[in-house]
Amino acid sequence: MSNEDIKDDNKLGARIKRYGQVTTTMAGLATKLAGEKYLGLNIERDDHAEHLTKALGNLKGPLMKVGQILATIPEALPPEYAKAFQELQSNAPPMGWPFVRRRMKTELGPNWQSKFKSFEKEAAAAASLGQVHKGIANNSQLLACKLQYPDMRAAIDADLKQLQMIFSMYERYDKSIQTKNIHAELSARLSEELDYSLEARHGKLYTYMLRDEPNVHVPEVIDDLSTDRLLTTGWLEGERILNFVDAPQKQRNELAMNMFRAWYVPLYNYGVIHGDPHLGNYTVRSDNGINLLDFGCVRVFPAQFIGGVIDLYNSLMTDDTDLSIKAYESWGFTNLSKEKVETLNIWAKFLYGPVMEDKIRPIGEVKDGVYGRETAEKVHKRLRELSKDEGGISVPQEFVFMDRAALGLGSVFLHLKAEINWYRVFNELIQDFNVTALDKRQKSALKQFDISAP
């Protein structure tokens, strides 16, 4: 075994050790929350949240990704933890060349290098579940090769058990939110992210759904260089969107509009949303077009769920409580009293606020460093009060990534300081909305790309 192989194996051993450290941290959190609830002990949750995020932040793998996701779902965690998790980033270095060489041989065969004119040994990007290498095909096309880390299935299974522990502890401490469906949704989406053949089909679906959007671009999937754990696409050049925060207002508005259409044209025309508006999942082209990347986290909603999105908007515009209840129930919310609906509508009015005013305006403002945090805390406090008498809110599975996408995109628009008449943009997009037509269009598109209907 070479020195490089030994170093590579040592990295894997170190990751196993870090998972053990997180287990210990979770157990510590359980003990502290139990002490706070049953023994009247005081837990410094700000300090403990910081300690927990440090333990998670050094990990590649799903638990780090889960932490990032939970940070954008205000209903999922106490505010101290959500705020700390917002800062989570993967600090672990990419896997070295011996690992890459072995994995590429496994995926494409012993002569895999002959399939490329060149293949860069150093990773161009490292994420939670895999890393990307730049290559050149034999026909001279620039390529992005995403290679999955080893043993991710075992890591996901282990991490989801850790997550279940977190939720179990949380519900003992705070019964305002029932977390069963949140855990189920995260489990389903994380499991899907391991299937690169499904991600390839999602990418092709997005190429189809955005075919009439000249300012949104999706990388071409290279089928003969892709497997279940290796996804090869064309390489799309672009800059990070944060490079444009000081650009002229007109350019920032144009970028925001292109981002808006990249996410919401597929949602309202096909019931499909890109559930991961992470800064690394899109880049800006020289003509201000958007490259939309990474289709591991895609959510397909039933047509009636999208109908509920429109119903809730109309109910808020007309102050129609019965229509609000209909919308929430179409999403799967149950046990809704008038007081719970009024409380949920506080959050809904925050999310829909920019599209409820017919004027040019920013998307909102950030308080305490996290978009939506102040409103979320207000809602959470009220739900805790109501849960004492009425029981907690069970968050439907579909709600998780819809919420996340709205908050994630809102954060991007805030970074850009975009000022747009969001009301007119939104109403133009939904003016011909029809549940039956969406259902028919969705089924046709999903069948074309061999993707299961919801």
C-alpha positions as CSV (number, residue, x, y, z in Angstrom):
1,M,0.0,0.0,0.0
2,S,1.4,3.4,-1.0
3,N,1.7,6.4,1.3
4,E,-1.2,8.0,-0.5
5,D,-3.4,5.0,0.0
6,I,-2.5,5.0,3.7
7,K,-3.4,8.7,4.0
8,D,-6.6,8.0,2.2
9,D,-7.6,5.2,4.5
10,N,-6.6,7.4,7.5
11,K,-9.1,10.0,6.3
12,L,-11.9,7.4,6.2
13,G,-10.9,6.3,9.8
14,A,-11.0,9.9,10.9
15,R,-14.5,10.3,9.5
16,I,-15.7,7.3,11.4
17,K,-14.2,8.8,14.6
18,R,-16.0,12.1,13.9
19,Y,-19.3,10.2,13.6
20,G,-18.6,8.8,17.0
21,Q,-18.0,12.3,18.4
22,V,-21.4,13.4,17.0
23,T,-23.1,10.5,18.7
24,T,-21.5,11.5,22.0
25,T,-22.7,15.1,21.4
26,M,-26.2,14.0,20.7
27,A,-26.3,12.0,23.9
28,G,-25.0,15.0,25.8
29,L,-27.8,17.1,24.3
30,A,-30.4,14.5,25.4
31,T,-29.0,14.6,28.9
32,K,-29.0,18.4,29.1
33,L,-32.5,18.7,27.7
34,A,-33.8,16.1,30.1
35,G,-32.1,17.9,33.0
36,E,-33.7,21.2,31.9
37,K,-37.2,19.7,31.6
38,Y,-37.3,17.3,34.6
39,L,-34.8,18.6,37.1
40,G,-35.1,22.3,36.6
41,L,-31.5,22.7,35.5
42,N,-30.5,25.5,33.3
43,I,-29.0,24.7,29.9
44,E,-27.1,27.4,28.0
45,R,-28.6,26.5,24.7
46,D,-26.7,29.1,22.7
47,D,-23.4,27.6,23.9
48,H,-24.5,24.1,23.4
49,A,-25.8,24.8,19.9
50,E,-22.4,26.2,19.0
51,H,-20.7,23.1,20.3
52,L,-23.0,20.9,18.4
53,T,-22.5,22.7,15.1
54,K,-18.8,22.5,15.5
55,A,-19.1,18.7,15.8
56,L,-21.3,18.6,12.7
57,G,-19.3,21.1,10.7
58,N,-16.3,18.9,10.4
59,L,-18.2,16.1,8.7
60,K,-18.9,15.3,5.1
61,G,-22.0,13.4,4.8
62,P,-25.8,13.7,5.3
63,L,-25.9,14.9,8.9
64,M,-24.1,18.1,7.9
65,K,-26.5,18.5,5.0
66,V,-29.5,17.9,7.4
67,G,-28.2,20.6,9.7
68,Q,-28.2,23.1,6.8
69,I,-31.7,22.0,5.8
70,L,-33.1,22.3,9.3
71,A,-31.7,25.8,9.7
72,T,-34.1,26.9,6.9
73,I,-37.2,25.2,8.4
74,P,-38.3,27.5,11.2
75,E,-40.7,24.9,12.6
76,A,-38.0,22.2,12.9
77,L,-35.7,23.3,15.7
78,P,-35.5,25.7,18.6
79,P,-34.3,29.1,17.4
80,E,-30.9,28.9,19.2
81,Y,-30.0,25.7,17.2
82,A,-31.5,26.8,13.9
83,K,-29.4,30.0,14.0
84,A,-26.2,28.1,14.8
85,F,-27.0,25.4,12.2
86,Q,-27.3,28.2,9.6
87,E,-23.5,28.6,9.8
88,L,-22.8,25.0,9.0
89,Q,-20.3,24.4,6.3
90,S,-18.2,21.3,5.3
91,N,-14.6,22.0,6.5
92,A,-13.3,18.5,5.7
93,P,-11.0,18.3,2.7
94,P,-11.9,16.4,-0.5
95,M,-10.8,12.8,-0.9
96,G,-7.4,12.3,-2.5
97,W,-6.3,10.9,-5.8
98,P,-6.0,7.3,-4.7
99,F,-9.6,7.3,-3.7
100,V,-10.7,9.0,-6.9
101,R,-8.7,6.5,-9.0
102,R,-10.1,3.5,-7.3
103,R,-13.7,4.8,-7.5
104,M,-13.5,5.8,-11.1
105,K,-12.2,2.3,-11.9
106,T,-15.1,0.8,-10.1
107,E,-17.6,2.9,-11.9
108,L,-16.2,3.0,-15.5
109,G,-13.8,0.0,-15.6
110,P,-10.0,-0.5,-15.6
111,N,-9.5,1.6,-18.7
112,W,-11.6,4.5,-17.5
113,Q,-8.9,7.1,-18.2
114,S,-9.0,6.2,-21.9
115,K,-12.6,7.6,-21.9
116,F,-11.3,11.1,-21.2
117,K,-8.8,13.3,-23.1
118,S,-7.9,14.6,-19.6
119,F,-9.2,14.3,-16.0
120,E,-8.0,16.7,-13.2
121,K,-6.7,14.9,-10.1
122,E,-7.7,17.7,-7.8
123,A,-11.4,18.2,-7.0
124,A,-12.9,21.3,-8.4
125,A,-15.6,21.3,-5.6
126,A,-16.3,19.1,-2.5
127,A,-19.8,18.8,-1.1
128,S,-21.5,16.7,1.6
129,L,-22.1,13.5,-0.4
130,G,-19.6,13.7,-3.2
131,Q,-17.0,15.8,-5.0
132,V,-16.7,17.2,-8.5
133,H,-13.7,16.8,-10.9
134,K,-13.2,18.7,-14.1
135,G,-12.4,16.7,-17.2
136,I,-12.3,16.9,-21.0
137,A,-14.1,14.3,-23.2
138,N,-12.4,12.7,-26.2
139,N,-14.6,15.0,-28.3
140,S,-13.1,18.0,-26.4
141,Q,-16.3,18.8,-24.5
142,L,-15.6,20.2,-21.0
143,L,-17.0,17.9,-18.3
144,A,-18.0,17.9,-14.6
145,C,-17.7,14.5,-13.0
146,K,-19.4,14.1,-9.7
147,L,-18.2,11.1,-7.7
148,Q,-20.0,9.8,-4.6
149,Y,-18.0,9.3,-1.4
150,P,-17.8,5.7,-0.2
151,D,-20.2,4.1,2.2
152,M,-22.7,6.9,1.9
153,R,-25.7,4.6,2.3
154,A,-24.4,3.4,5.7
155,A,-23.6,7.0,6.7
156,I,-27.2,8.1,5.8
157,D,-28.7,5.3,7.7
158,A,-26.6,6.1,10.8
159,D,-27.2,9.8,10.5
160,L,-30.9,9.5,10.1
161,K,-31.0,7.6,13.4
162,Q,-29.1,10.5,14.9
163,L,-31.6,12.8,13.5
164,Q,-34.4,10.8,14.9
165,M,-32.7,11.1,18.3
166,I,-32.6,14.9,17.9
167,F,-36.3,15.1,17.0
168,S,-37.2,12.8,19.9
169,M,-35.4,15.0,22.4
170,Y,-36.9,18.1,20.9
171,E,-40.4,16.8,21.1
172,R,-39.9,15.9,24.8
173,Y,-38.8,19.5,25.4
174,D,-41.2,21.3,23.0
175,K,-44.5,19.7,21.8
176,S,-45.6,22.5,19.6
177,I,-44.2,20.8,16.4
178,Q,-44.6,17.1,15.7
179,T,-41.5,16.0,13.7
180,K,-42.4,12.6,12.4
181,N,-43.2,13.8,8.9
182,I,-40.2,16.1,8.8
183,H,-38.0,13.1,9.5
184,A,-39.7,11.0,6.8
185,E,-39.3,13.7,4.2
186,L,-35.6,14.2,5.0
187,S,-35.1,10.5,4.9
188,A,-36.8,10.1,1.5
189,R,-34.9,13.0,-0.1
190,L,-31.5,12.1,1.3
191,S,-31.9,8.5,0.1
192,E,-32.8,9.8,-3.4
193,E,-29.6,11.9,-3.4
194,L,-27.5,8.8,-3.5
195,D,-29.1,7.7,-6.7
196,Y,-27.1,9.5,-9.4
197,S,-29.1,7.8,-12.2
198,L,-32.2,9.5,-10.7
199,E,-30.4,12.8,-10.5
200,A,-29.5,12.4,-14.2
201,R,-33.2,11.9,-15.1
202,H,-34.0,15.0,-12.9
203,G,-31.5,17.0,-14.9
204,K,-33.1,16.0,-18.2
205,L,-36.5,16.8,-16.8
206,Y,-35.3,20.3,-15.9
207,T,-33.8,20.8,-19.4
208,Y,-37.3,20.0,-20.7
209,M,-39.3,22.1,-18.3
210,L,-37.0,25.1,-18.8
211,R,-36.7,24.7,-22.6
212,D,-38.5,28.1,-23.2
213,E,-36.4,30.0,-20.6
214,P,-33.5,31.5,-22.5
215,N,-31.9,32.9,-19.3
216,V,-31.7,29.6,-17.4
217,H,-29.3,26.8,-18.4
218,V,-29.1,23.1,-17.3
219,P,-25.9,21.0,-17.9
220,E,-26.2,18.2,-20.4
221,V,-26.0,14.7,-18.9
222,I,-23.4,12.4,-20.5
223,D,-25.0,9.0,-20.2
224,D,-22.0,6.8,-21.3
225,L,-19.8,8.4,-18.6
226,S,-22.4,8.1,-15.8
227,T,-23.5,5.4,-13.4
228,D,-25.5,5.1,-10.2
229,R,-22.6,6.7,-8.2
230,L,-20.9,8.8,-10.9
231,L,-22.7,11.6,-12.7
232,T,-21.0,13.3,-15.6
233,T,-22.4,16.4,-17.3
234,G,-21.2,19.2,-19.4
235,W,-19.2,21.9,-17.6
236,L,-21.0,25.2,-17.4
237,E,-18.8,28.3,-16.8
238,G,-20.1,30.9,-14.4
239,E,-19.4,33.0,-11.4
240,R,-20.7,32.9,-7.8
241,I,-23.8,35.0,-7.4
242,L,-22.3,36.7,-4.3
243,N,-19.8,38.3,-6.7
244,F,-22.7,40.5,-7.9
245,V,-24.0,42.0,-4.6
246,D,-22.4,45.3,-5.5
247,A,-23.4,45.3,-9.2
248,P,-25.7,48.0,-10.6
249,Q,-29.3,47.7,-9.5
250,K,-30.5,46.8,-13.0
251,Q,-28.2,43.9,-13.2
252,R,-29.0,42.6,-9.7
253,N,-32.7,42.8,-10.6
254,E,-32.1,40.8,-13.8
255,L,-30.2,38.1,-11.9
256,A,-33.0,37.9,-9.3
257,M,-35.7,37.5,-12.1
258,N,-33.7,34.7,-13.7
259,M,-33.3,32.9,-10.4
260,F,-37.1,33.4,-9.8
261,R,-38.0,31.8,-13.1
262,A,-35.4,29.0,-12.7
263,W,-37.2,27.9,-9.5
264,Y,-40.9,28.8,-10.0
265,V,-41.6,28.1,-13.7
266,P,-41.1,24.3,-13.1
267,L,-43.1,24.6,-9.8
268,Y,-46.3,26.2,-11.2
269,N,-46.1,24.6,-14.7
270,Y,-45.2,21.0,-13.6
271,G,-45.4,20.8,-9.8
272,V,-41.6,20.3,-9.5
273,I,-39.2,22.2,-7.3
274,H,-35.4,22.3,-6.9
275,G,-35.3,21.8,-3.1
276,D,-31.7,23.0,-2.5
277,P,-31.2,26.7,-3.3
278,H,-27.6,26.4,-1.9
279,L,-25.1,29.0,-3.1
280,G,-23.1,26.3,-4.8
281,N,-26.0,25.0,-6.9
282,Y,-26.1,27.9,-9.4
283,T,-23.7,30.2,-11.1
284,V,-24.0,33.4,-13.2
285,R,-23.1,33.5,-16.9
286,S,-21.5,36.4,-18.7
287,D,-24.9,37.4,-20.1
288,N,-26.5,37.3,-16.6
289,G,-28.1,34.0,-17.3
290,I,-28.3,31.4,-14.6
291,N,-26.6,28.0,-14.6
292,L,-28.8,25.7,-12.5
293,L,-26.8,22.8,-11.1
294,D,-27.1,19.7,-8.9
295,F,-30.5,17.9,-9.2
296,G,-30.1,15.5,-6.3
297,C,-32.7,17.2,-4.2
298,V,-35.8,17.6,-6.4
299,R,-39.3,17.4,-5.1
300,V,-42.4,16.5,-7.2
301,F,-45.7,17.6,-5.6
302,P,-49.2,16.4,-6.4
303,A,-51.1,18.9,-8.5
304,Q,-53.6,19.5,-5.7
305,F,-50.7,20.5,-3.4
306,I,-49.8,23.3,-5.9
307,G,-53.5,24.2,-6.0
308,G,-53.3,24.6,-2.2
309,V,-50.4,27.0,-2.7
310,I,-52.6,29.2,-4.9
311,D,-55.6,28.8,-2.6
312,L,-53.6,30.0,0.4
313,Y,-52.4,33.0,-1.5
314,N,-55.9,33.9,-2.5
315,S,-57.2,33.4,1.0
316,L,-54.6,35.8,2.4
317,M,-55.4,38.4,-0.3
318,T,-59.2,38.2,0.6
319,D,-58.9,37.3,4.3
320,D,-60.9,34.1,3.7
321,T,-60.3,31.8,6.7
322,D,-62.3,28.9,5.2
323,L,-60.1,29.0,2.1
324,S,-57.0,29.0,4.3
325,I,-58.2,25.9,6.1
326,K,-58.9,24.2,2.7
327,A,-55.4,25.1,1.6
328,Y,-53.7,23.7,4.7
329,E,-55.8,20.6,4.7
330,S,-55.0,20.0,1.0
331,W,-51.3,20.0,2.2
332,G,-52.0,17.4,4.9
333,F,-52.3,19.6,8.0
334,T,-54.8,18.2,10.5
335,N,-56.3,19.1,13.8
336,L,-56.5,22.8,12.9
337,S,-58.3,25.1,15.2
338,K,-59.1,28.7,14.2
339,E,-56.3,29.8,16.5
340,K,-53.8,27.5,14.8
341,V,-54.8,28.7,11.4
342,E,-54.4,32.3,12.4
343,T,-50.9,31.4,13.8
344,L,-49.9,29.6,10.6
345,N,-51.1,32.5,8.6
346,I,-48.6,34.8,10.4
347,W,-45.9,32.6,8.8
348,A,-47.8,32.4,5.5
349,K,-48.1,36.2,5.3
350,F,-44.4,36.5,5.8
351,L,-43.7,34.1,2.9
352,Y,-46.3,35.5,0.6
353,G,-45.7,39.1,1.7
354,P,-43.6,40.2,-1.3
355,V,-46.3,39.0,-3.8
356,M,-49.2,40.6,-1.9
357,E,-48.2,44.2,-2.6
358,D,-48.6,45.7,-6.1
359,K,-45.4,47.7,-6.0
360,I,-41.7,47.6,-6.5
361,R,-40.0,46.5,-3.3
362,P,-37.2,44.3,-1.8
363,I,-38.1,40.8,-0.8
364,G,-37.8,41.6,2.9
365,E,-35.2,42.2,5.5
366,V,-32.9,40.1,7.7
367,K,-33.0,40.4,11.4
368,D,-30.6,38.5,13.8
369,G,-28.7,37.4,10.8
370,V,-31.3,34.8,9.6
371,Y,-34.1,35.6,7.0
372,G,-37.5,35.0,8.6
373,R,-36.1,34.2,12.1
374,E,-38.1,36.9,13.9
375,T,-41.4,35.8,12.4
376,A,-40.6,32.2,12.9
377,E,-39.9,32.7,16.6
378,K,-43.2,34.6,17.0
379,V,-45.1,31.7,15.3
380,H,-43.2,29.1,17.4
381,K,-44.0,30.8,20.6
382,R,-47.7,31.0,19.8
383,L,-47.8,27.3,18.7
384,R,-46.1,26.3,22.0
385,E,-48.9,28.1,23.9
386,L,-51.6,26.5,21.8
387,S,-50.0,23.0,22.0
388,K,-50.6,22.9,25.8
389,D,-54.4,22.7,25.2
390,E,-54.7,21.5,21.6
391,G,-51.7,19.3,20.8
392,G,-48.9,20.2,18.4
393,I,-48.9,20.9,14.7
394,S,-47.9,17.9,12.5
395,V,-45.9,19.4,9.6
396,P,-46.8,17.6,6.3
397,Q,-43.9,16.0,4.4
398,E,-44.4,18.1,1.3
399,F,-44.2,21.3,3.3
400,V,-40.5,20.8,4.3
401,F,-38.8,21.5,1.0
402,M,-41.4,24.1,-0.2
403,D,-40.6,26.1,2.9
404,R,-36.8,25.6,2.4
405,A,-36.9,26.7,-1.2
406,A,-38.9,29.9,-0.4
407,L,-36.5,30.9,2.4
408,G,-33.4,30.0,0.4
409,L,-34.4,32.0,-2.6
410,G,-35.5,34.8,-0.4
411,S,-32.1,34.9,1.1
412,V,-30.5,35.2,-2.4
413,F,-32.8,38.1,-3.3
414,L,-31.8,39.8,-0.1
415,H,-28.1,39.4,-0.8
416,L,-28.7,40.9,-4.2
417,K,-30.9,43.7,-2.7
418,A,-33.2,43.1,-5.7
419,E,-36.2,45.5,-6.0
420,I,-39.0,44.1,-8.2
421,N,-42.7,44.2,-8.4
422,W,-43.0,40.6,-7.1
423,Y,-46.8,40.8,-7.1
424,R,-47.0,41.2,-10.9
425,V,-44.3,38.7,-11.6
426,F,-46.1,36.1,-9.5
427,N,-49.6,36.8,-10.8
428,E,-48.4,36.6,-14.4
429,L,-46.9,33.2,-13.6
430,I,-50.1,31.8,-12.1
431,Q,-52.8,33.6,-14.2
432,D,-53.6,30.5,-16.3
433,F,-53.1,28.0,-13.4
434,N,-55.4,25.0,-13.5
435,V,-55.0,21.9,-11.3
436,T,-56.3,19.5,-14.0
437,A,-54.0,20.9,-16.7
438,L,-51.0,20.8,-14.4
439,D,-51.7,17.2,-13.4
440,K,-51.9,16.2,-17.1
441,R,-48.7,18.1,-18.0
442,Q,-46.8,16.7,-15.0
443,K,-47.7,13.1,-15.7
444,S,-46.6,13.4,-19.3
445,A,-43.2,14.9,-18.4
446,L,-42.5,12.4,-15.6
447,K,-43.4,9.5,-17.8
448,Q,-41.0,10.8,-20.5
449,F,-38.1,10.7,-18.1
450,D,-39.1,7.6,-16.2
451,I,-39.7,9.5,-12.9
452,S,-42.3,8.3,-10.4
453,A,-45.4,10.4,-10.0
454,P,-46.1,11.6,-6.4
